[in-house]
Amino acid sequence: MSTFDDEFGPPERPVAALKRIARYQRWLIAVVLGQLILWAGFVALAFVSRRGPAVQFPMVLTFILGAVGAVFVFLLSWELKGPFAAFMFAAATVLPCMGLIILTLVNSYASAELRRNGIRVGVFGASENSITDRPSLYDDEDAGW
């Protein structure tokens, strides 16, 4: 016995929702890259410097980037999984070490959803320009009415 999704595939999301998902995903990836660059620079500075660098500045930036990341995790999860998952994922992003797992998980959900809708996703996410308007089943101008 087959289901509707087996025969026709999952329903497509509206173009506006796909553009929001792509935008949030790109910002989420930017936050992760920002944290990686911040801590790589901190480690390089500690290695080159004779005395250890001050830890307060990178920690403050890490918390700021973590809060921004939690916002984009919330927005992306709201689009993909709904309000309950959005609150749970955003809260789990604050936990040490769990945040990176949540960021990776939500990013993979976004990539899977974009690919399911026929959008090419690269290393830095999908470009909003690659998401074009698609005709709906109800946009038939030759319907005769």
N, C-alpha and C positions, 0 to 999 in steps of 0.2 A: 504494500500500500504506500503510495507516494503522497507527499504533502505538496502544498502550493509552492513552497520555497524550493523543493526539489525540482519541480517542473519549470518554474519560471524564474528562479533565483530570488534572492532577497529584494525587497522593495528598495528602489533608489531613493536617496536623500535629495532634498531640494538643493539647487545650486548654491543658494545663500548659506545653507548649513554646511555644505562642503567647503566653501570659502572660509567660514569661521573656523572650522576644524583645521584647515591648512594654516591659517594665520596663528591660531593658538599653538599649534605644534611647532611652528618656526620659532615663536617666542620661547617656548619651553626648551627647545634645543639651544637657543641663544643663552638662556640662563645656565644650562648645564655647561656649555662651553665657557661662559664667563667664570664659573666656579673652577673649572679645570685650569684655565689660564691664571686665575688668581693664585691658586695653590701651587701651580708649577713655578710661577714667579717667586712665591714665598720660599719654596724649597731651594730654588736657584740662588736667591739672595742669601739664604742661610748658609749655603754651601760656599759661596764666594766670600762672604763677610767673615771677618775674624771673630767678631762678637755676634751673638744671635740677634736677629731683627726683632722688633717689637711685634708681639702677637696680637695686640689689641686691634689694630687696623684690619688685618685680614679676617679676624673673627667677626667684627662688626659688618664688614662687607659680605661675609658668608651668611650671616643672619638676614641681611637685607635681600641678598639674592635668593635665599631660601624662602623668604616671605613672598617675593615676586613669583618664584617657582610654584609655591602653593596656590597662588591666585590662578596661574595658568593651568595647573592641574585641576583645580576646581572647575574652571570654565570648560576645559576640554572634557572632563568627566561628565559634566552636566549635559553636554551635547551628545556624548556617546552612550553613557550608562544611566543617566537620570540623576535626580537630586540626592538620593540616599548615598549612592556611590560617590558623588561629588564631595559630599561632606566627609565621608570616611577616608577617601584618598587624600583630600587636602589635610585632614587631621594627621594622617599617617606620614605625610611628607615632612612634618615638623620633627618627627623622631629621628635621632641620629642613626645613621647607616640605613635606616628604613627608607629615608627620603630618596636615595638613589635608586632603590628597587622600585619604588612607586613611580618615579619619573620615567624609568625605563618601561615599566608596565603600561602606563598611560600612553607613552609615545608609541608603543607597539600596537595598542588598540587603535590609535589614530591612523597609523600607517595601514593597518589591516582594513579599516573602514574606507579609507581613500582608495586603496587598491581594489576593493570590492566594487567600487563605483567607477572603475576604469581610469583612475588617475595615477600617473606615474609618480612614485615617491622616491626621492633621492636621499643622500646622506643627510642633507640639511632640510628634509621635509619636502613637501610639494609646493610649487609656486601657485599663487592665486591666479596668475595669468593663464596657467594651464587648465584651469577649470572653466570650461566654456558652457554657455547656456545650451541645454539639451531640450529638444522638443518633448512635451508631455504627451501622453496618450490622448489627452483631451484638446490638444492644440491643432487638430486637423482642420485646415482651412477649406478643404474640399468636401467637408461633411454634408454640405447642402442646406445648412440652416443659417 
